[in-house]
Amino acid sequence: METKIFVDSEVGTLKRLIIHSPDSGLGKVVPSKAQDWLFEDIIHLETMRSKEYDYYVRLLLYFLDPDKIIGKAPMGNSDRSFFKPSSENYFDSDKVIEFESLLFDVLQIESVKTQIIAAVSAIEECSYLEMQYFLSLNLRELSKVLITGMTESGEMFFPPIPNLIFTRDIGIVINDHILLNKPAKAARSRESLLAKYIFFNHPFFNGYQSKIIEVEEEEEHFLMPEDRRQRLDTLEGGDVMMVAPGHLLIGVSERTTVEAARQVIDKLFEKKVVKKVTLLKIPAKRDYMHIDTIFTQIKKNVWVLLASLGRTTDTAKNEQVWDELGQRVTHEELVIKQFYKENDQVKSRSFDNLEELLKYISEIDLKCTEPVNFVYSGNNEFPFGAREQWTDSCNLLVIKEGVAIGYDRNDKTAEAFRNLGFKTITAGDLIHKFESGTLSPKQVENTIILLPSAELSRARGGSHCMSLPLQRDSVFPEIN
């Protein structure tokens, strides 16, 4: 079987991923419902699409599937048909895979189409007549309705799912297994449901269905009092990182519960998918949301993180107590516990702080002999650390080791990368170099690519959130 699904690290060369371009539903978010739909603000859709996200797609194609982009969609062309799955000019890559295209494909299976319509109609409380109407739609329009909640003529049946742009939260690939999420918020239920039908039914995933892991409710969940039945076992992909071939991280956060994390540990150990799982309990705050909003890996020995959540309690106590505005500084802690299998026994060890854990991963799991370096959000300067973490300075997607995509608005964090010897370049400048032939993706090394982000950052997720890697080169190819 051709390898289509394999991820054993955060830094192996990216070969294949699922994305979802901003759809019309994002442009229908209204202020009164923004927070219910997990947005902090409303965005300008066309700016987000044509002046920001399309750059992201171009970069991914140049690095992962250059034949689909070279000479096909020159910069400055106002025609966006290249980026639209419904268009004849669509890039249609099997390396940079659009979620809407996957949904369109599974809707062609008549029995699956009927099941999806029935399931979505049930959770969205649609009428029987509305269900019959959905069945009559052509598949392209049906796929759009299921995602955006509305027809091309503007008739709205149910809310949009604007967070689908953050495909990372759908699931995570753990070696050659797929862990599906179970969202904490009702606003994400439909995207989770659609993803489940795709993973279990799309031909692309043939051969992997037996390797799909789901988070389940406990057996007697339905007997619990109503006030305790609110999604006890929830897990989202932003809280899960495959950091080394045998090591998975799971964050216990605002969105992922310890009950779900324990269930995943049991399933992974039973299937012998990994050898150790580390739980990181972070403050359950909107500021952080998932662990990938407070740290991501750039190279085997380089991590970007929020300093206030990185150090030991003793170190924090010796640091600045009052900020420049006379406000008391709070240094928040993480609780970190690792579980591992040894002689068929599950054992555990604890870590004092995040930096200790990240050094352990670099030195022990990834066998890195170079010094481990930390790049701090906002260059660890007040108030830029917290400001830039809010706009995803710690949420970067690695395309290949040392080359990652971040946001252009996080100036101090970019400065911190340059201080460590990285180059920074805007997405537009890099794409122009690719298109002019003065630089090739293979020549790009130790570089942070800065994506336009005025509107994207309003959605509260970075390039790491906007990706579901399906395949990376192994960090230890000689073993695999």
Summary of the structure (lengths in Angstrom):
residues: 480
radius of gyration: 21.9
end to end distance: 15.1
largest distance: 66.8
contacts: 1602
relative contact order: 0.15
helix: 39%
strand: 20%
